[in-house]
Amino acid sequence: MKYLLALVALLVVALGVAGVVLGEADDSPGLQLLGVLLVVGAVVFGVRLVRRGRRAR
């Protein structure tokens, strides 16, 4: 289950990066902001997931 959540976090990071790149090409600051928020949120989620896994051992 933990690996599935990590995979979802990586997919969200990829989606966020794509949003930033496409927002840059279209000159859309809103899409860039959403992309950055997706990346930051996924990274925070991933870090929390790893830290909780280490604490349980």
FENRAKA-V109202 format. One record per pair of residues at least 12 apart in sequence whose ideal C-beta (glycine too) atoms are under 8 Angstrom apart, sorted by sequence separation. I is the first residue (numbers start at 1). J is the second residue. D is the distance in whole Angstrom. If there is no record, write none. Layout:
I_J_D, I_J_D
This chain:
19_31_5, 20_32_5, 23_35_6, 19_32_7, 22_35_8, 21_35_8, 19_34_6, 20_35_4, 19_35_3, 20_36_6, 18_35_7, 16_34_8, 17_35_7, 16_35_4, 19_38_6, 20_39_7, 15_35_8, 16_36_7, 16_37_7, 16_38_3, 17_39_6, 15_38_6, 16_39_4, 13_38_7, 12_38_6, 13_39_5, 16_42_7, 12_39_8, 12_41_7, 13_42_5, 12_42_4, 13_43_7, 10_42_8, 9_42_5, 12_45_8, 9_43_8, 9_45_5, 10_46_8, 9_46_4, 5_45_8, 6_46_6, 9_49_7, 6_49_6, 5_49_6, 2_49_7, 2_53_6
